[in-house]
Amino acid sequence: MDHAAIRLFVEEIWDRSILPTLRDYISIPNRSPGFDREWQEHGHMERAVRLISDWCLWEAISGANLSIERLPGRTPLLFLEVPGTSDASSEECVLLYGHYDKQPESTGWRDGLGPWTPVLEGDRLYGRGGADDGYATFTAVTALRVLQEEGAEHARCVVLIEGCEESGSLDLPFYLNALSERIGSPSLVVCLDSGCGNYEQLWGTTSLRGLVSGNLYVELLREGVHSGAGSGVIASSFRVLRQLLSRLEDETTGAVLPEEFHAEIPTERAEQSQRLAATLGDEVYRSFPLLPGVQPTSADLKELILNRTWRPALSITGADGLPPLDTAGNVLRPMTAVKVSLRIPPGCDPGTASARLKEILEEDPPYGARVRFEPEQAAAGWNAPAGEPWLRESIDRASRDFFGKEAAYQGEGGTIPFMAMLGEKFPGAQFFITGLLGPESNAHGPNEFLHVPTAKNLTCAVAQIIADHFQGPREP
């Protein structure tokens, strides 16, 4: 294919059509169902999927079939099928994946920015959901349009964009079952919902951690009492909470204590982490918005990468029962509740981990406190199968052609439940997991942004890889 023509075509669509539509998309507060229980009544999810669907129709692919699939009580799913060229098998396909639901707002956006306020500053488009994961549909569809513009042969392609990923993809299995015949048998899966170590190369994701989460409640009193009267007689619910969390985590090192939440780190992934440390250097931790003087959890860059990708980690992501500082009186509070988020490594079964987490937290409560843990998400991690030589060669060539530098690979600390589902359902498929979430892009947090030049380069690269896929396996 003509690389210069591809780049011009992609840049024209991004500047003329995609960026204005992404701005409209960012302005829609379509929080994932886990953060908006009344999403159907609010209608934001419908607005978002309609916006994306209308754009697909406007930038139509010849011969494509587009539908918004609906199952009762489930978030809508965008399904696009593009027939293969003449010699392509009707059963085999390339499956391209993304999602359109969003994380909640979070606080801390800098002046002039906000979660639902799209702002383009230089190369960065700020706002919730642009990079996680609004761009996915636009990149996938534009890459397929490139193939048609270039007259390149390609397999049948299916684009699947779900609306529940940020809530653990709870709706996705139902759609995969309902659409199984229409999907067919993917031989290549392209997932556009991951990260990149920098904006200078094409990045592939080799592993993802899983997640178990839920709400932990600690109660000792029917109502609050004067702290001067009750403290020292009745235990603080916060102190009991600290004791329970210490069953999970060494508060000095951050190490998760129960062995059930660990998995053996493959030699290949440990070696890969060493190479990645050499590639990124201090950017392994400097890419995060650290306050002056704050240090990472280890001086060893390889260990930081393994901590992020192959070791369990505990986070407390929310709390109840704690009044704001300016209204906090001298009261021994009756209850403290927190949202527990435990990242687990690939190979750790999420159902077993969730049950064990509940058992650890609820057994033998201090002082006879009323303790309960209500599980929420339980999603498996994923470890990529070995890539066939043609795919690794194609990824590297696409990176050199459109980024000007060889491809790079890393594990990711986040969770994409779709990958474990597809890996189990189609064990023979090849996987290319990539994305735009690079240094400072801050998905899920304030000041999230999409790096526009990387989005354009990635779109070109995806088109090239799909074209290479049609040629089939070959010697490296």
C-alpha positions in Angstrom: 0.0 0.0 0.0 1.0 3.6 -0.6 2.1 4.8 2.9 2.1 8.5 1.9 -1.4 8.3 0.5 -2.6 6.4 3.6 -1.2 9.1 5.9 -2.9 11.9 3.9 -6.2 10.0 3.8 -6.2 9.3 7.6 -5.1 12.8 8.6 -7.9 14.3 6.4 -10.6 12.2 8.1 -9.3 12.8 11.6 -9.1 16.6 11.1 -12.3 17.0 9.1 -14.6 14.4 10.7 -13.3 12.4 13.7 -12.1 15.2 16.0 -15.3 17.2 15.8 -17.3 14.1 16.5 -15.0 13.1 19.4 -15.6 16.5 20.9 -19.4 15.9 20.8 -18.8 12.4 22.3 -16.7 13.8 25.1 -19.5 16.2 26.1 -21.9 13.3 26.7 -21.8 12.1 30.4 -22.4 8.4 29.5 -21.0 6.9 32.7 -20.7 3.1 32.7 -23.7 1.3 34.3 -21.6 0.6 37.4 -21.5 4.3 38.0 -25.0 5.2 36.8 -27.6 2.7 37.9 -30.3 4.8 36.0 -28.4 4.9 32.7 -31.5 3.9 30.7 -33.6 6.7 32.2 -30.9 9.3 31.8 -30.4 8.4 28.1 -26.7 9.4 27.8 -25.7 5.9 26.7 -28.2 6.0 23.9 -27.0 9.5 22.8 -23.4 8.2 22.7 -24.0 5.0 20.7 -26.3 7.0 18.3 -23.6 9.6 17.8 -21.0 6.9 16.9 -23.5 5.0 14.8 -24.5 8.1 12.8 -20.8 8.9 12.2 -20.3 5.3 10.8 -23.2 5.8 8.5 -21.9 9.2 7.4 -18.4 7.9 6.7 -19.8 4.7 5.1 -17.8 1.7 4.2 -18.9 0.2 1.0 -20.8 -3.1 1.6 -20.7 -2.7 5.4 -23.6 -3.9 7.6 -24.1 -1.7 10.7 -26.5 -2.3 13.6 -27.1 -1.3 17.2 -27.7 -4.6 19.0 -30.0 -4.6 22.0 -30.7 -7.2 24.7 -33.2 -6.5 27.5 -31.7 -4.6 30.3 -28.2 -4.6 28.6 -26.3 -1.6 27.3 -26.5 -1.3 23.5 -23.7 -2.8 21.4 -22.5 -1.4 18.1 -21.9 -4.2 15.5 -20.3 -3.5 12.1 -19.5 -6.2 9.6 -17.4 -5.5 6.5 -17.3 -8.4 3.9 -13.9 -9.7 2.9 -12.5 -9.3 -0.5 -13.1 -12.0 -3.2 -10.8 -14.8 -1.9 -11.5 -14.3 1.8 -13.2 -17.0 3.9 -16.7 -16.2 5.1 -16.1 -17.9 8.5 -12.7 -16.4 9.4 -12.6 -12.8 10.4 -10.6 -10.0 12.0 -12.4 -8.8 15.1 -11.7 -5.2 16.2 -12.9 -4.2 19.7 -13.5 -1.1 21.7 -16.0 0.4 24.1 -17.9 3.7 24.4 -18.9 3.8 28.1 -16.9 6.0 30.4 -15.5 6.3 33.9 -17.1 8.9 36.3 -15.8 12.5 36.4 -13.2 12.4 39.2 -12.0 15.6 40.8 -8.9 17.7 40.3 -9.3 18.9 36.7 -7.2 21.9 36.1 -8.7 25.3 35.3 -10.3 25.4 31.9 -10.7 21.6 31.7 -13.5 19.3 32.7 -14.7 15.7 32.1 -17.5 16.7 29.7 -15.7 19.8 28.3 -13.7 18.9 25.2 -10.6 21.1 24.8 -8.0 20.7 22.1 -4.6 22.1 23.2 -1.8 21.5 20.7 -1.7 17.7 20.1 -3.9 16.9 23.1 -7.7 16.5 23.1 -8.8 16.7 26.7 -12.0 15.3 28.2 -13.4 12.0 29.7 -13.5 9.1 27.3 -11.6 10.4 24.3 -8.7 8.1 24.8 -10.6 5.5 26.9 -12.2 4.5 24.6 -14.1 6.8 22.3 -11.4 6.8 19.6 -11.7 3.0 19.0 -14.6 3.1 16.6 -13.2 5.9 14.6 -9.8 4.2 14.3 -11.2 0.8 13.4 -13.7 2.2 10.7 -11.1 4.5 9.2 -8.5 1.7 9.0 -11.1 -0.4 7.1 -11.8 2.6 4.8 -8.1 2.8 4.1 -8.1 -0.8 2.8 -11.0 0.0 0.5 -9.3 3.2 -0.8 -6.1 1.3 -1.5 -7.9 -1.6 -3.0 -6.1 -3.9 -0.5 -7.3 -7.5 0.0 -8.5 -8.3 3.5 -10.5 -10.9 5.5 -14.0 -10.3 6.6 -13.9 -7.8 9.5 -16.2 -7.3 12.5 -16.1 -4.2 14.6 -17.6 -4.7 18.1 -18.0 -1.7 20.4 -19.6 -2.4 23.8 -21.1 -0.2 26.4 -20.2 -1.9 29.7 -16.4 -2.3 29.7 -15.8 0.1 32.6 -18.2 -2.0 34.7 -16.4 -5.3 34.0 -18.0 -6.1 30.6 -21.0 -7.7 32.4 -23.1 -7.4 29.3 -20.6 -8.6 26.8 -20.9 -12.4 27.3 -24.6 -12.2 26.5 -23.8 -10.4 23.2 -21.0 -12.8 22.3 -23.4 -15.7 22.6 -26.2 -13.9 20.8 -23.9 -12.9 17.9 -21.7 -15.9 17.8 -22.8 -17.0 14.3 -22.4 -13.5 12.9 -19.0 -13.1 14.5 -17.7 -16.4 13.2 -14.1 -17.5 14.0 -11.7 -14.6 14.5 -8.1 -15.5 13.5 -6.9 -12.0 14.5 -8.3 -9.8 17.3 -7.3 -6.2 17.4 -8.2 -4.6 20.7 -8.1 -0.8 20.8 -8.3 -0.2 24.5 -4.8 -0.4 25.9 -1.8 1.8 26.5 1.5 2.9 25.1 4.8 3.4 26.9 5.5 6.6 24.8 4.1 8.4 21.8 7.0 7.5 19.5 6.4 3.8 18.7 3.6 1.3 18.0 3.0 -0.6 21.3 1.6 -4.0 21.8 0.2 -5.3 25.1 1.5 -8.7 26.2 -0.5 -9.2 29.5 -3.3 -7.6 31.6 -4.0 -7.9 35.2 -7.5 -9.0 36.4 -9.6 -7.3 39.0 -11.8 -8.2 42.0 -13.6 -5.4 43.8 -16.3 -4.7 46.2 -17.6 -2.7 49.2 -16.3 -3.3 52.7 -18.5 -2.1 55.6 -17.5 -1.9 59.2 -20.2 -1.0 61.8 -20.0 -0.9 65.6 -22.7 1.5 66.8 -26.4 2.2 66.0 -25.5 5.9 65.8 -22.6 8.3 66.4 -21.6 9.3 69.9 -19.4 12.0 71.4 -15.8 11.0 70.7 -14.8 12.2 74.2 -17.2 9.8 75.8 -16.9 6.8 73.5 -13.3 6.7 72.3 -11.2 4.3 74.4 -14.3 2.3 75.3 -15.7 1.5 71.8 -13.2 0.8 69.0 -13.2 3.2 66.1 -14.7 1.7 62.9 -11.8 3.2 61.0 -9.3 1.4 63.2 -11.1 -1.9 62.7 -11.0 -1.2 59.0 -7.3 -0.7 59.2 -6.9 -4.1 60.9 -8.9 -5.9 58.3 -6.9 -4.3 55.4 -3.7 -5.3 57.1 -4.8 -8.9 56.5 -4.5 -8.2 52.8 -1.5 -5.8 52.6 1.8 -5.1 54.2 1.2 -1.4 54.8 4.9 -0.7 54.8 5.8 -2.3 51.5 2.4 -2.5 49.7 2.9 -6.3 49.2 -0.3 -8.3 49.0 0.1 -11.0 51.7 -2.2 -14.0 50.9 -0.5 -16.3 48.4 -3.8 -17.1 46.7 -3.7 -13.7 45.0 -0.3 -14.3 43.4 0.8 -16.2 40.3 4.2 -17.3 39.0 5.8 -14.7 36.7 6.8 -16.3 33.4 10.5 -16.1 32.6 9.7 -14.4 29.2 7.7 -11.7 31.0 10.4 -11.0 33.5 13.0 -10.7 30.7 10.6 -8.4 28.8 10.3 -6.2 31.9 14.1 -5.9 32.0 14.1 -4.7 28.3 11.2 -2.4 28.9 13.0 -0.8 31.8 16.0 -0.1 29.6 13.7 1.4 26.9 11.7 3.7 29.2 14.2 4.5 31.9 12.8 6.8 34.6 9.6 7.3 32.5 8.4 4.1 34.1 7.4 6.4 37.0 8.0 9.9 35.9 5.0 9.7 33.5 2.7 9.8 36.5 1.7 13.2 38.0 3.9 12.9 41.1 4.2 15.8 43.6 7.7 17.2 44.1 9.9 14.9 46.2 7.6 11.9 45.9 9.4 8.7 45.1 8.2 5.4 43.5 7.8 2.3 45.6 11.1 0.9 44.4 14.3 2.2 42.9 14.5 -0.9 40.6 12.7 -0.1 37.4 12.2 -3.7 36.4 10.6 -4.4 39.8 8.3 -1.4 39.3 7.2 -2.8 36.0 6.5 -6.3 37.5 4.7 -4.7 40.4 2.4 -3.0 37.8 1.8 -6.0 35.6 2.3 -9.3 37.3 1.9 -8.7 41.0 -1.4 -8.1 42.9 -2.0 -4.7 44.3 -4.6 -3.2 46.7 -6.2 0.2 46.2 -9.0 1.9 48.1 -10.9 3.9 45.5 -13.8 5.3 47.5 -15.2 5.7 51.0 -18.5 6.3 52.9 -19.2 7.3 56.5 -16.5 10.0 56.5 -18.0 13.5 56.6 -16.2 16.4 54.8 -13.5 18.1 56.9 -15.4 21.3 57.3 -18.4 19.5 58.8 -16.6 16.8 60.8 -17.6 17.1 64.5 -16.1 15.4 67.5 -18.0 12.2 66.9 -17.1 8.5 67.1 -18.7 7.5 63.9 -20.9 4.4 63.7 -19.7 3.1 60.4 -16.8 3.3 57.8 -17.1 1.8 54.4 -14.6 1.6 51.6 -14.5 0.4 48.0 -11.8 -2.3 47.7 -10.0 -2.8 44.4 -7.6 -5.7 44.2 -5.7 -6.1 41.0 -4.7 -9.8 40.4 -2.2 -11.3 38.0 -2.9 -13.4 34.9 -3.6 -16.9 36.0 -5.3 -16.0 39.2 -9.0 -17.1 39.0 -11.2 -14.1 39.7 -14.1 -16.1 41.1 -11.9 -17.9 43.6 -10.1 -14.7 44.5 -13.4 -12.8 45.1 -14.7 -15.6 47.4 -11.4 -15.7 49.3 -11.3 -11.9 49.6 -14.7 -12.0 51.2 -13.7 -14.8 53.6 -10.5 -13.0 54.7 -12.2 -9.7 55.4 -15.3 -11.1 57.2 -13.8 -13.9 59.3 -13.3 -13.4 63.1 -14.1 -9.6 63.1 -12.3 -7.6 65.8 -14.4 -6.6 68.8 -17.3 -8.5 67.3 -17.8 -5.6 64.8 -20.4 -6.1 62.1 -18.3 -6.6 59.0 -19.5 -7.4 55.5 -17.9 -7.4 52.1 -20.2 -7.1 49.1 -18.3 -8.3 45.9 -18.8 -6.3 42.7 -16.5 -6.9 39.8 -14.5 -10.1 39.2 -12.6 -10.1 35.9 -9.8 -12.4 34.8 -6.3 -11.2 33.7 -4.8 -12.3 30.4 -1.4 -13.4 29.1 -0.9 -13.2 25.4 -0.2 -16.4 23.4 3.0 -16.4 21.5 2.7 -14.2 18.4 3.1 -15.8 15.0 6.2 -14.5 13.1 4.1 -12.8 10.4 2.2 -10.8 13.0 5.3 -9.6 14.9 6.9 -8.7 11.6 3.8 -6.8 10.5 3.6 -4.9 13.8 7.2 -3.9 13.6 7.0 -2.9 10.0 3.8 -0.8 10.6 5.6 0.9 13.5 8.6 1.8 11.3 6.5 3.0 8.4 4.1 5.2 10.4 6.0 6.0 13.6 9.5 5.9 12.3 10.7 3.6 15.0 10.5 -0.1 15.8 7.6 -1.6 17.7 7.7 -2.1 21.5 5.8 -4.3 23.9 4.7 -4.1 27.5 2.4 -5.7 30.0 -0.4 -3.5 31.4 -1.7 -3.1 34.9 -5.3 -2.5 34.0 -8.0 -5.0 33.0 -9.8 -5.6 29.8 -12.3 -8.4 30.5 -13.0 -8.9 26.8 -9.5 -10.3 26.3 -9.9 -13.1 28.8 -13.3 -14.0 27.3 -12.0 -14.0 23.7 -8.8 -15.8 24.7 -10.8 -18.6 26.2 -13.4 -18.7 23.4 -10.9 -18.5 20.5 -7.6 -20.1 21.7 -6.2 -20.3 18.2 -6.6 -16.6 17.4 -3.7 -14.1 17.2 -4.0 -10.9 19.3 -2.8 -7.4 18.8 -3.7 -5.3 21.9 -2.8 -1.6 21.6 -4.0 1.8 22.5 -3.4 5.5 23.1 -3.1 5.7 26.9 0.5 6.9 27.2 2.5 9.2 29.6 0.3 11.7 31.5 -2.9 10.7 29.5 -4.4 9.8 32.9 -7.4 7.6 32.0 -10.0 7.4 34.8 -8.5 10.5 36.5 -8.5 14.2 35.9 -7.1 15.8 32.8 -7.5 12.7 30.6 -6.4 13.4 27.1 -6.0 11.7 23.7 -2.7 12.3 21.8 -3.9 13.1 18.3 -0.7 12.4 16.3 -0.5 8.9 17.9 -4.1 8.3 17.1 -3.5 9.1 13.5 -0.4 6.9 13.3 -2.2 4.1 15.0 -5.0 4.2 12.5 -2.6 3.8 9.7 -0.8 1.0 11.4 -4.0 -1.0 12.1 -4.9 -0.8 8.4 -1.4 -2.2 7.4 -1.7 -5.0 9.9 -5.1 -6.1 8.7 -3.8 -6.1 5.1 -0.8 -8.2 6.2 -3.1 -10.6 8.0 -4.7 -11.5 4.6 -1.4 -12.7 3.3 -1.2 -15.3 6.0 1.7 -16.8 8.0 5.1 -16.7 6.4 8.7 -17.1 7.4 10.1 -14.2 9.4 
